[in-house]
Amino acid sequence: MITGQDIIVTSLQSWDIEIGSNCKNIAVEFARNNRVLYINFPLDRVTSYKKRNDSKVRKRIEILKGKADDLIRINDNLWTLYPKTILESINWIPWNWLFDIGNKINNRRLAKQIQSAISRLNIKNPILFNDCNIYRGFYLKELIKPRLYVYLLRDNIIAVDFWKRHGARLESLLIRKSDLVLTNSDYFNNRAKQYNSKSINIGQGFDSSLYDKKNVTSVPLDIISIPSPIIGYTGALVTRRLDLDMMCFLAQNYPQWNFVLIGPEDENFKKSELHTRENVYFLGKKDPEQLPQYIDRFDVAINPQILNEITIGNYPLKVDEYLAMGKPVVALKTEAMSLFEHHIYLASNKEEFGNRIEKALIENTPENEMIREMFAREHSIENNVKKIYEAMERVMGNHSKISF
């Protein structure tokens, strides 16, 4: 176990993110036995203008003006930094050489703010943990000079339009120079090993203390009157990750089921025929702490993922959350889902998906619920961070002879 160390965490997910965050969970677990500095995203010039009315942007502008503290203590061992700087908006630049110059300037601005926090907190010889922060974390190894630079690859962000111009090139270079690369699936680990032999699949953890049906003591008013069977989903309703056509097929062909969808919608979902179906209920975005109360009401939980270059290697964190609540789960069959194949129902197409839901409704028993809960808790954030520590210790123990 890593104890008594200083750990700096940089991520695409800020501390004030409105949804659950795996990286935040990792940082909190790190802070049980180490001091942790969590770096929030700094404003870029375009965002500071176009989204100036957004609450998170206004918050950062207030900090830039010196009207609010940039360094905030979360608990005894955990601080979060809101960098007092503005980065240049450079992703539009088509030329690699010019983008790299701009990115180095941005990294220097960010590193200066991190160094200020390091000085104020008297941080010594830190470990730098980078969660998918390709651009803003690219030069931090050279600028911060940590004792260990760890890159976490857990999402195929380079398949998203924003990252396509420079992301794949820079991520491969970042993986090469990292002291350790952690991944959450075999798919990502195989990719990382092309560039760095010090790569290991440590899976992913979830907040098992939150997703515990023993702690559910009330039923939310907006779901209490929806009759069973309830087929439920929690998470962002976005067509780049979910199969909207399949969801429409299910709602149309199984009118006896009630589909409860919880999460923010993209424009395609907002305009979809699902909103015309009497057996489909959109309950909107909920605080992460509320989700177990809703999942507890599901008869079957679903992950109707669409298979594309963005989702192909994703670790399905929500499946762990569903299973921890004892719920039968139906999901699209993918390489990453093989980890769960003995505990959930997998389907290859929309017809199979409906058949698997029928089977899940019939076969559910208290014994099966208990088995699911026990399996999911093997993937707790505590167990996940133990694997992270073990990998870190192996690298710090011997940089030259490490072999995964």
Order of alpha helices (4+ residues) and beta strands (2+ residues): beta-alpha-beta-beta-alpha-alpha-beta-beta-beta-alpha-beta-alpha-beta-alpha-beta-alpha-beta-alpha-beta-alpha-beta-alpha-beta-alpha-beta-alpha-beta-beta-alpha-alpha-alpha
